[in-house]
Amino acid sequence: MLCQSDDELQLLVNQARDVTDDGKVADYIPALAKADKDKLSVALFYPDGRFFSAGDTSENFTLQSISKVLALALALIDHGEDYVFDRVGKEPTGDPFNSIAKLETNKPSKPLNPMINAGALAVTHMIKGESVPHRLERLLQFIRCLSNNETIAYNEEVAKSEYETADLNRALAFFMKQHDVITEDIEGLIDLYTKQCAIEMNCKDLARIGCVLAMDGRDPESDEQVVPVDVARICKTFMVTCGMYNASGEFAINVGIPAKSGVSGGIMGSIPKKCGIGICGPSLDDKGNSIAGIRLLEMMSRQYSLSMF
């Protein structure tokens, strides 16, 4: 049986927090360097609307790479599977998430998957809208629907910090524009992408989104199908194969649930048919994943038999 109380969850958080000193915050993005590395919080959201939490779950954090899953869902809704995967691949990569190497060797410069930065930029390029603000608003409205929180917005300080330090992402985008994977103005795309990554929420919001995906796209409270079943399936599959950067295989063995991390320390988990998980722990391991967040999920997986394998 899964966790049934806040106190039960707090005991696990207290144990997992011991490893925060072994990691460091994402200091290459100046705004994220301010995070408290010792913090760790978690929320569980169940299909019947029950919610358990531990730590400071009311504190907001930015989604960073977790937003890649949600942008992919919207692009699939906008265009369909054939269109999206004609332009972005489905295969995991052993390279760093921001690597340009595979673009140079993979013809015709098609990103390997939507969870690496090149693929995520190509996916964000596909979000429909008349302008960058319109496309951003469509993505925000989609995320507000999934989280049932109309106040969700992006953090302007983090977005500005990321925009000013996004030269590698610009290089990826320009390379893909040269090969017609991207056709829009690059600065507009980088503006949209950095604001997408800077969308912020708390652990409960993230856990609720994880629960929607866990329930095959069905809202746990309204019972409305807010994400098509096939889109939810595709998103969860990428979370399993590519969701934890270069540690995705090890994570599948040690935890065994669909999950996506971000360099703010966030992790979204979706336990099929059971619940959604939202975690924030800013101290990162050398792969860019929350070090205490992964420890917490490993403990929870063992204690509650969470692995889908």
N, C-alpha and C positions, 0 to 999 in steps of 0.2 A: 504494500500500500504506500502511496506517495505521502509526502509531508502533510500533516494535518494541523499544524499550529505554528504561530510565529516563534514561540520559544524553541521548538524543535529545530527550526531553520536557523535561529540565532546561534545555537550550539555549533552547528556546522560552520557558520560564518566565522565564529571565534577561532576555530581550529585552522581554517583555510587562510585567515589573515596573517598567520605566522610567516608566510613565505613572501610577503610584500617587499621586504628588504632585499630580496634576491633579484628584483627587477628594477626598472626605471621608467619614468614617464616619457611620453613622446616629445622630447625636447627639440626635435628638428622642426616642429610647428610651434612658434613662439607662444601662441595663446594656450596651447595644451601643456606647455612646460610648467604652468602655474598650478597644475592639479596636485592634490594631496595624495601621495603614493600609498599611504597607509589605509586609505578608505576602501571599503568593500561593502556592497549592498546587493540584495537579491530579492526578486519577487516571483511568485508562482501564480499563474492565472488559470483557473480550471474552467472547463466547458459549462459548468452549471453556474458560473459567475463568482464562485468563491475565490478568495485572494489571500495569500499569505506572504509575509515579507520579513526581512531582517536587515539591519543597517539603515542608513539614511536614504530610504527609497523615494523620498520626495524631492531629492536634489536632481536637477537636470544635468545631462551630459549630451554631447553631440554624437550623432550616429556614426560618422565617418564611413568606413567600408560596409557597415550594416545596411546603409542606404542603398548599396548596390543591389541587394535582393529586392527591395521595394521598387526601385527604378526599373529593374528587369520585369517585375510583375506588371507594371504600368505599360512598358513598351510592348509586352506580349499581348496585353489587352488592346492596345492601340493598333497593332499591326498583325498579330498572329504569329504562330511558331515558325512557319516557313520563312517569312520575311526576316525575322530577327536572326535565325540561325543560318541564313544565307550570308550574313554579315559578321556574325560572331560564332566561334566554335563552341564545342561542348566538352573539350578534353582538359583534364587537370594539367598543371605544369609544375615542374620542379624548380623553376626560376623564381626569384623574388617578385613580389606583387607589382613592383614598379619597373620591371625589366623591359628593355626594348629589344633584347636579343631575338626572341621568337618572331617579332614582327619582321626582322631582317631576313630570317631563314624560312619563314612560313609564307608561302605564296597563295593568294596575292595579298600579303600583309594583313591577313585576317586574324584578329586576336583569338587566342586559344579558348578563352572562356570569359563569361561576364563578371567574374569575381576578381580578376586582375585589373589593374588600372586602365590598361589599353582597352580591354573589353568593356569596362564600365563606362569609359568615355564614349565608346561607340554606342552603347545602349542609351546613355543619357541623350546623345545626339538624336535618337529615335523618338523621344518623347514628343508627342504632338503639341502644337500651340502656335499662336500667331507671333509670339515674341518670347524672349527669355523670361520676362516677368510672368507671362501667361503660362508658360511651361512649368515654371517653378510653382505657381499657384495651383496648377492641376496636380502636381506631385504632392504638395502640401495637403490639398483637400483629400486626396487618396489616403494619405497617412493619417489624417485626422479621422477619417472614416474607420480605418482599421483599428485605431487606438481608442476610438470614441472620446476624443479630446479635441475640441474645437480651438483650443488655445495654442496648439503646437505651431512653432515658427522656427526660424533659423537664428543662430547666434551670430550677430553682425561682426563682433570682434574676431571670432574664430574664422568666419568666412573671409574677412579681410586679410587675416594672417595667412590663411592657406592660399588665397589668390596671389599674395605677394611672394610666396615661396613655391609657386607651382611650375617652375621652369621645366622640370622633368616631365610633368604631365603635358605641358605645352609641346615639348619635343615629341612625345608619343602622338599627340593629336596632329601635329604638323606632318609627321611621318605618314599617318593614316590618311590625311587629306591629300598628300601627294599621290596616294594609291586609290583615291576615290571611296575609301571606307567612310570618311567624314567629308561632308560637302559644305558645311556652314562656316561662318566666321569663327576662328579659333578663340579669340578673346571672349566672344559671347558664350561659347561652349564652356570655357574655363570658369567664367563667372557663374554660369548655371551649376556646373559640377561642384565648385567649391561651396556654393550655398546649399546644394543638396547634401554634401558631407557634413555641413554645419547645422543641419536640422537637429533640434534637441528635444529631449523628452526625459521622463524618469523611468525607473525600473518597472513600475506597474504598467505604464504605457507600452513599454517594449514587450513585457510578458503577455499583454493582451494581444498584440500583433502576432507574437509567436503562437498564441492559442488559436487565432484565426487560421494560420497556416497548418497547425496541427489538426484542425478540424476540416481540412480540405477546402479552405476558403469560406467556411460558413461562420457568420458572426455568432459568438457564444451567447449573446444576450437577445438579439433580435431574431436569430435563426435565419437571417437573410444571407443569400449567397453573394458575398461582397467581392470575392475573387473566384474566377472560374476554377473548377476542380483541376483541370489539366495544368493551369498556370501555377496553382499551389503545389502540385506534384513536381513540376519542373524546378520551382524555387527550392523546395526541400531537397531535391536530388543534388542541385549545385551546392547547397549548404553542406551536404554529406561529403561530396567529392572535392570541393574547393573552398569551403567556408572558413577554414582556420589557417589560411595562408599555407606555408610549407609544412605545417604540422597536422594537416587534415587527416592523413593516414593514421598517424599515431593517436590522434583524438578519436577517430572512429573505433580503434581498438580499445582505448582506455575508457571512453565515455559512451560512444555509440549512438548519438542522437544527431539529427540535423541541427546545425548551429552556424552562426556567422558572427565573426568578431570585428571590432574596429579599434583603431589605435588610440581612441580616447579611453579604452579599457572596457568598453561595452561588449557584451555577448548576448545575442538572442538565440534561444533554444526553442525547438518545437518537437515535443514528444508526441508522435502520431497518436491521435484519438485520446490523449491523456491531458496534456496541459502545455502552456507556454511558459518560458522562463526568460526573465530579464535580469541581467547582471551588470554591475559597473564596478570595476577595480582598476584604477589608472596605472598601477605598476605593471609594466609589460615584460615579457620574456624576450629572448633574442629573436623570436619569430614575429613579434609584434602583437602577441595575444596576452590578455590579462593573466598574469601568473597566478594570482590568488583565485581568479574566476575559474580557470581551468582546474586548479586543485579542488575548488568547491564542487565543480561538476563531476570530477572523478569520485569524490566522496559520496555525492548524491547518487551517482550511477551504481556504485557498489551497494549502498545502503537500501536503495529502492528498486534495484534491478531495472534500470532505465534503458539499457542497451537494446536497440532494435535488431541486433545481430545474434 
